[in-house]
């Protein structure tokens, strides 16, 4: 009797082959996932030879893939929790920017505006600088202990820092609490990791990862409004928080800038509680462990009538059933998989993805600072020293309220583009092409931005620049910048997620990415401000803009060396055989299911056959398939 072959030893005809391993994955160290050499070319073809009278083999006979919509996203409840987690996390940063200058002024009214501006830069750097030091550690912790616990620690720890910052009475107290908030906050990388693990299929990633920039834009619109209204509420809202008003508490007058911090702390704490009760763990090694938060939520649902206890099912009667004895065999349990060593994380794709992300975060941070400075810089009263196209100086001289309105256009345009334009364009171009193509818009926007000061204004200098030409120019520059950011920001998240060489280090890779991002978003505004000051000293206001454009152009070059990985390019010892066997069994079951679904669809008249086939041929094919 011939020896039977195991699944992993079976051979298949050459016609079922698939393309060889791409070059960019052939020279990695360690074992690599071999592209499906056992995968049938068509999901309608069987794994074993069978007879058929005549069967359509056209694309029209195959079921068309359903388009991905917001409603088709998997686990929308989990994605909603992650959306709110990112929203409240950035809300505390955005609201702080609205009143930071005035709070620092209240610490020492005798300080000059220049000194306060320097303190504001240090305060912002305390948060992101601390993130640089701890983001990788939080990523490793998430890969070891689980994503959920690290996210809860980040949200609750940031709530404590917001509360402390609101009641600070000196600059160093404020700096200490901001540094503490940054050090304990590893939420960005964790949220990205969990979104990736919830939406494993790449077809969902474009919309799922778009939720994070959307939360960024929503917080960017709501945060400054909330911070501006609630800072020193006894002055801004005396009817509610005045001395004799309903909420005119003494502590609001003693600590006039505490209310925004208290409200942010409440938002963060409530979201942390929501994560504890409703968010499911996504780390593969922690799945199936006891989750007390989920258990408490289930008990609450049951007690209020929204859940019904389900009795345990006795599966022994099914195991003895003769009808199920011949069912397909149970797959072998997955082999234990180790963790990729830290030194092997640094593949070429990971390095170039991080370098491109560093350029990206640097010029985004520089743009944010330079843009607000440029809008506020006084207009020159004379043009004697102007020599176009490069030698000219001065900004638009706008007041703070107008600067805030002009800046809010970023968030409004970003929301509109993300909802209406991003999904169809991404579906047509794909992640990598979207990223490379729209990166080019950044240096274009930065190059033209300083020329806004040369446009005709309806008001003479030194009054604030105004008129149709000014606002058309502002809209043009912001449209370029926002379009570029809308299409590239989600792509940076997807590319970073997919460049991970192994699932066991996904959280670590996102932690490294967050560390790099925080570092260059800290350096970008500082260097951009230095460049801007140097340009004003030499009468060339465009100096900072054009330097930033060169950095953005360098990012376009390194982006050509980035490719979209699979997220699992290296197989560890003992993982290769088990992965192939499990993958093959899944392919066999999927192929069998699709054949049965296709036959059922044809019987019901839901799948069109070739028009040239006669009725007898189609019926004969169906009979043979039965």
ZAMARPA-850850 format. One record per residue (C-alpha): residue in one letter; x negated, y negated, z. Coordinates in steps of 0.001 Angstrom, whole numbers, padded with zeros to 6 digits, always signed. Layout:
% residues N
AXYZ
...
This chain:
% residues 626
X+000000+000000+000000
X-001531-003311-000970
X-002492-005711+001724
X+000074-008479+002206
X-001098-012013+001909
X-000436-014701+004472
X+001051-017990+003422
X-002297-019727+003422
X-003818-016942+001264
X-001151-016875-001418
X-002136-018058-004844
X+000005-019821-007391
X-000223-020294-011129
X-002339-023126-012419
X+000741-024904-013694
X+001586-025781-010113
X-001648-027671-009618
X-001984-031328-008720
X-004585-034028-009304
X-007938-033730-007657
X-008978-035693-004624
X-009496-039402-005406
X-013059-040658-005413
X-012516-042976-002505
X-011714-040007-000271
X-014228-037520-001527
X-017266-038871+000260
X-015837-039257+003748
X-017444-037324+006579
X-015695-034342+008109
X-012855-032282+006695
X-010421-034040+004425
X-006820-033377+003642
X-006739-031715+000243
X-004096-033178-002012
X-001266-030718-002501
X-002800-028122-004771
X+000116-025922-003771
X+002806-028454-004600
X+005085-027692-007542
X+005022-030374-010220
X+008785-030744-010111
X+011018-030355-007069
X+013374-028358-009296
X+010756-025702-010103
X+010690-022622-007829
X+007715-021335-005957
X+008336-017870-007402
X+009152-017031-011028
X+012828-016713-011810
X+014900-016311-014927
X+017010-019040-016390
X+018907-019124-019631
X+018377-022768-020294
X+017845-025444-017720
X+017529-029169-018266
X+014063-030439-017520
X+014617-034124-017979
X+014406-036914-015458
X+018091-037555-015975
X+018891-034150-014460
X+017106-034968-011211
X+018777-036925-008414
X+017712-040548-008406
X+016019-041793-005235
X+018229-044031-003169
X+017022-047650-002847
X+015701-048663+000553
X+017873-051219+002345
X+017910-052685+005827
X+020722-050283+006736
X+018738-047276+005532
X+015835-047893+007933
X+015350-045043+010422
X+015856-045596+014155
X+017192-049118+013904
X+017754-049159+017666
X+014054-048583+018305
X+013010-051138+015691
X+015368-053700+017257
X+013700-053273+020658
X+010276-053760+019075
X+011558-056832+017190
X+012723-058482+020421
X+009475-057524+022144
X+007450-059344+019495
X+009906-062255+019480
X+009656-063043+023196
X+005907-062432+023140
X+005320-065146+020553
X+008094-067385+021915
X+005994-068182+024986
X+003095-069246+022749
X+005244-071351+020417
X+007099-073128+023233
X+003840-073969+025004
X+002514-075858+021992
X+005350-078390+022241
X+004458-079726+025711
X+000872-078638+026397
X-000566-082097+025703
X+001829-083809+028136
X+001359-081198+030860
X-002410-081619+030688
X-001906-085384+030815
X+000107-084969+034024
X-002800-083134+035671
X-005066-086182+035276
X-003399-089308+033822
X-006770-091049+033604
X-008144-088721+030905
X-008474-090002+027364
X-006544-088460+024494
X-009779-087020+023110
X-010552-085264+026409
X-007031-083866+026609
X-007319-082600+023036
X-010496-080759+024014
X-008751-079244+027037
X-005856-078128+024827
X-008304-076332+022546
X-009929-074601+025517
X-006523-073593+026869
X-005532-072004+023569
X-008892-070278+023361
X-008473-068799+026856
X-005500-066708+025733
X-006827-065452+022404
X-010389-065153+023697
X-009245-062864+026504
X-007325-060798+023946
X-010550-060293+022006
X-012137-058703+025076
X-009288-056349+025987
X-007369-055502+022785
X-009517-052471+021945
X-009231-051209+025533
X-005451-051468+025405
X-005479-049628+022082
X-007486-046776+023597
X-005174-046731+026611
X-002179-046440+024300
X-003798-043490+022514
X-004354-041787+025876
X-001423-042646+028152
X+001229-043598+025631
X+002492-046654+023778
X+005474-047406+025979
X+003637-047920+029260
X+001059-050229+027654
X+003814-052312+026034
X+005648-052660+029354
X+002462-053706+031150
X+001797-056319+028465
X+005290-057822+028629
X+005521-057910+032425
X+001954-059158+032838
X+002581-061965+030347
X+005719-062881+032323
X+003576-063321+035442
X+001128-065517+033520
X+003957-067719+032183
X+005329-068199+035679
X+001915-069082+037072
X+001132-071460+034223
X+004411-073308+034715
X+003622-074019+038387
X-000071-074855+037824
X-001209-078237+039149
X-004761-078365+037748
X-006370-077617+034424
X-008397-074718+035800
X-005319-073094+037309
X-003599-073323+033944
X-006668-071909+032166
X-006860-069002+034628
X-003240-067986+034081
X-003552-068271+030294
X-006680-066098+030359
X-004870-063554+032525
X-001958-063533+030071
X-004264-062917+027132
X-006249-060193+028901
X-003173-058178+029851
X-001380-058733+026555
X-002046-055915+024088
X+001458-055980+022679
X+000743-056906+019059
X-001310-053829+018235
X+001004-051538+020215
X+004137-052817+018476
X+002525-052364+015069
X+001496-048831+016001
X+004987-047894+017172
X+006611-049309+014034
X+004223-047180+011978
X+005028-044042+013963
X+008771-044623+013738
X+008730-045213+009973
X+006339-042545+008772
X+007593-042618+005179
X+005843-045351+003213
X+009033-046322+001400
X+010349-047809+004662
X+007176-049657+005652
X+007724-052778+003554
X+010932-053626+005401
X+010011-052221+008805
X+006744-054161+009042
X+008536-057259+007727
X+010388-057394+011051
X+007196-058557+012784
X+006585-061674+010625
X+010322-062392+010845
X+010129-062425+014633
X+007078-064683+014287
X+009071-067187+012196
X+012138-067074+014449
X+009973-067766+017492
X+008159-070494+015546
X+011473-072276+015018
X+013044-071726+018460
X+009925-072047+020620
X+009047-075715+020011
X+012704-076717+020394
X+013030-074853+023690
X+009721-076149+025023
X+010411-079733+023980
X+013882-079818+025545
X+013084-078054+028817
X+009719-079699+029570
X+010301-082411+032213
X+014067-081749+032095
X+014902-084512+034555
X+013854-086976+031838
X+014960-085139+028679
X+018288-083780+030040
X+019215-085985+033033
X+022882-084991+032842
X+021981-081406+033714
X+018714-081679+035623
X+018742-085234+036960
X+018507-086108+040650
X+022266-085850+041293
X+023114-083431+038500
X+024369-079860+038884
X+020925-078328+038383
X+018898-081213+039770
X+016707-079079+042012
X+013766-080641+043806
X+011270-078129+042402
X+012087-079274+038868
X+010903-082757+039774
X+007858-081460+041653
X+006904-079134+038791
X+008346-080808+035672
X+006798-078321+033241
X+007758-075143+035105
X+011188-074549+033534
X+009943-073378+030090
X+007542-070985+031809
X+010278-069656+034092
X+012617-069090+031145
X+009879-067331+029172
X+009153-065141+032200
X+012842-064193+032381
X+012908-063321+028671
X+009756-061209+028962
X+010965-059407+032093
X+014354-058583+030566
X+012660-057288+027422
X+010289-055205+029539
X+013324-053684+031272
X+014885-053010+027865
X+011703-051240+026780
X+011728-049121+029943
X+015342-048036+029498
X+015710-047768+025748
X+012377-047357+023972
X+011206-043838+023203
X+007569-042789+023339
X+006000-042355+019887
X+002558-040989+020796
X+002662-037386+019495
X+000848-035921+022502
X+003315-037576+024923
X+006531-036632+023167
X+008697-034268+025143
X+007431-035476+028521
X+009897-036706+031122
X+010966-040309+030456
X+012640-041698+033562
X+013820-044827+031772
X+015725-042846+029143
X+017195-040612+031861
X+018408-043626+033840
X+019986-045143+030728
X+021767-041867+029946
X+023147-041727+033479
X+024351-045314+033184
X+026058-044517+029878
X+027727-041466+031385
X+028918-043347+034470
X+030578-046108+032432
X+032127-043713+029937
X+029836-044261+026942
X+028167-040862+027190
X+029421-037337+027686
X+027304-034652+029343
X+026601-031814+026947
X+026457-028282+028305
X+023372-026254+027564
X+023716-023954+024559
X+023040-020239+024912
X+020929-019396+021896
X+020692-015672+022665
X+023911-014958+020837
X+022517-016562+017718
X+019281-014634+017942
X+021234-011368+017923
X+023329-012372+014943
X+022791-010144+011928
X+023446-013063+009613
X+020467-014963+010948
X+018004-012109+011276
X+016928-012472+007659
X+016647-016240+007880
X+013291-017815+007025
X+010585-017088+009593
X+009768-019589+012267
X+006625-021578+011520
X+003631-020908+013646
X+003108-023428+016413
X+000875-026313+015471
X-002729-025878+016425
X-004039-028226+019102
X-005567-031251+017445
X-008484-033139+018920
X-009166-036846+018863
X-011414-038483+016298
X-014585-039852+017941
X-014855-043630+018069
X-018019-043640+015946
X-016164-041938+013066
X-013436-044575+012915
X-015650-046889+010888
X-014943-045746+007348
X-015561-048107+004442
X-011866-048796+004080
X-011499-049643+007774
X-014468-052023+007586
X-013306-053848+004454
X-009746-054037+005785
X-011007-055650+008996
X-013344-058027+007125
X-010533-059125+004820
X-008279-059560+007843
X-010963-061669+009529
X-011088-064071+006571
X-007280-064092+006531
X-006874-064979+010217
X-009679-067550+010096
X-008166-069652+007327
X-004621-069306+008708
X-005804-070639+012063
X-007813-073406+010415
X-004845-074406+008238
X-002511-074738+011233
X-004895-077131+012990
X-005994-079122+009938
X-002420-079539+008699
X-001206-081164+011931
X-004310-083381+012076
X-003937-084409+008441
X-000279-085363+008867
X-001135-087482+011929
X-004327-089142+010631
X-003732-092868+009917
X-003601-094010+006310
X-006525-096133+005077
X-005752-099812+004552
X-008188-100145+001663
X-009177-098020-001294
X-012495-099723-001989
X-014471-096598-001104
X-012246-094211-003011
X-013842-092375-005927
X-011565-089657-007215
X-011452-086728-007567
X-013392-085890-004398
X-014280-089017-002427
X-011214-090345-000587
X-010116-090390+003038
X-007124-090836+005322
X-004036-088793+006102
X-000304-089460+006018
X-000014-091313+009359
X+003224-089599+010400
X+004603-089825+013966
X+004970-086736+016153
X+008666-086214+015376
X+008046-086248+011632
X+005038-083978+012035
X+007243-081504+013889
X+009847-081601+011141
X+007248-081148+008408
X+005738-078222+010298
X+009118-076566+010873
X+009487-076279+007096
X+006946-073447+007351
X+009281-071334+009446
X+012418-072167+007459
X+010846-071372+004089
X+009222-068261+005528
X+012530-066853+006777
X+014258-067478+003447
X+011475-065871+001413
X+011150-062883+003729
X+014850-062036+003554
X+015605-062826-000094
X+012428-062486-002143
X+009999-060194-000368
X+011878-056847-000598
X+012463-056823-004395
X+008986-058151-005218
X+007317-055647-002923
X+009402-052827-004390
X+008147-053769-007854
X+004474-054509-007129
X+003706-052389-004078
X+001763-053302-000955
X-001752-053590-002381
X-000848-055589-005501
X+001317-057951-003442
X-001581-058492-001073
X-004189-059147-003764
X-001979-061309-005971
X-000524-063628-003327
X-003860-064073-001532
X-004868-066222-004500
X-002214-068802-003559
X-004019-069691-000312
X-007116-071334-001864
X-004865-073063-004408
X-002702-074571-001641
X-005739-075636+000400
X-007410-077237-002602
X-004422-079463-003437
X-003395-080315+000158
X-005714-083343+000724
X-004471-084997-002475
X-001162-085692-000714
X-002827-088799+000733
X-003382-090133-002802
X+000259-089826-003909
X+002355-093000-004310
X+004208-093944-001120
X+007313-096081-000714
X+005734-097743+002334
X+002442-099681+002450
X-000470-098586+004632
X-000899-098276+007576
X+002805-097377+007875
X+003639-093649+007697
X+003635-092281+004172
X+007100-091660+002790
X+009053-091469-000428
X+010015-088779-002950
X+006475-088162-004234
X+005176-087542-000704
X+007892-085064+000241
X+007801-083291-003106
X+004046-082888-002643
X+004466-081606+000928
X+007094-079115-000236
X+004830-077950-003079
X+001845-077311-000787
X+003945-075613+001868
X+005748-073499-000717
X+002398-072163-001927
X+001137-071537+001608
X+004374-069988+002875
X+004786-067792-000210
X+001256-066507+000261
X+001790-065882+003962
X+005176-064209+003433
X+003803-061594+001043
X+000378-061037+002607
X+001110-060976+006337
X+003249-057796+006235
X+000730-056275+003817
X-002142-056837+006257
X-000212-054890+008888
X+000607-052037+006491
X-002944-051811+005137
X-004425-051838+008640
X-002000-049127+009689
X-002728-046920+006667
X-006506-047361+006803
X-006619-045410+010064
X-008644-042265+009279
X-006741-040085+011763
X-003422-040359+013672
X-005199-039813+016996
X-006936-043207+016690
X-004034-045216+015247
X-003579-047230+018437
X-007330-047821+018657
X-007459-049082+015063
X-004584-051481+015742
X-006332-052594+018923
X-009500-053332+016947
X-007402-055190+014394
X-005754-057276+017106
X-009143-058046+018629
X-010538-059196+015280
X-007386-061197+014565
X-007408-062926+017951
X-011099-063730+017642
X-010889-065377+014243
X-007611-067138+015051
X-009540-068641+017956
X-012570-069626+015886
X-010587-070856+012865
X-008910-073894+014489
X-012129-074923+016247
X-014286-074753+013124
X-011531-076319+011044
X-011329-079247+013450
X-015106-079725+013297
X-015041-079695+009495
X-012176-082186+009491
X-014026-084592+011798
X-017169-084351+009654
X-015136-085092+006552
X-013595-088216+008078
X-017033-089462+009132
X-018278-089206+005546
X-015105-090547+003945
X-014125-087166+002425
X-010879-085988+004026
X-010777-082994+001702
X-014026-081554+003097
X-012279-079325+005663
X-009614-078303+003157
X-012099-077220+000517
X-014289-075374+003019
X-011197-073484+004168
X-010312-072767+000540
X-013757-071197+000059
X-013166-068905+003045
X-009789-067914+001595
X-011449-067208-001767
X-013988-064960-000027
X-011058-063021+001407
X-009695-062556-002114
X-013011-060973-003135
X-013185-058533-000208
X-009539-057589-000787
X-010602-056001-004079
X-012570-053431-002042
X-009561-052460+000088
X-007305-049561-000853
X-004124-048279+000749
X-005029-045211+002761
X-002888-042339+003925
X-003417-042742+007668
X-004886-039227+007863
X-007955-039002+005658
X-010158-036986+008016
X-009192-033548+009295
X-010881-032334+012452
X-012241-028852+013123
X-009384-026390+013548
X-006876-028774+012023
X-007364-028032+008334
X-005877-024535+008092
X-002977-025272+010387
X-002161-028468+008517
X-002151-026663+005162
X+000050-023857+006429
X+002590-026156+008055
X+002557-028417+004999
X+003107-025477+002631
X+005996-024126+004671
X+007597-027560+004666
X+007137-027829+000897
X+008709-024411+000353
X+011722-025280+002484
X+012072-028685+000840
X+011848-027167-002644
X+014454-024526-001805
X+016778-027142-000320
X+016437-029423-003331
X+017145-026526-005709
X+020306-025694-003797
X+021386-029325-003664
X+020723-029705-007381
X+022767-026616-008218
X+025622-027817-006032
X+025541-031256-007643
X+025710-029738-011109
X+028627-027523-010123
X+030498-030553-008876
X+029689-032549-011986
X+027556-035052-010066
X+024342-034378-011968
X+024186-034990-015721
X+022548-032354-017920
X+021047-032862-021342
X+023728-033899-023812
X+022394-031419-026382
X+023186-028393-024220
X+026425-026597-024848
X+028927-025755-022201
X+028021-022058-022330
X+024311-022782-021721
X+025040-024859-018658
X+027382-022263-017215
X+024854-019511-017924
X+022171-021457-016098
X+024432-021923-013099
X+025312-018217-013019
X+021646-017217-013052
X+020927-019682-010259
X+023621-018148-008119
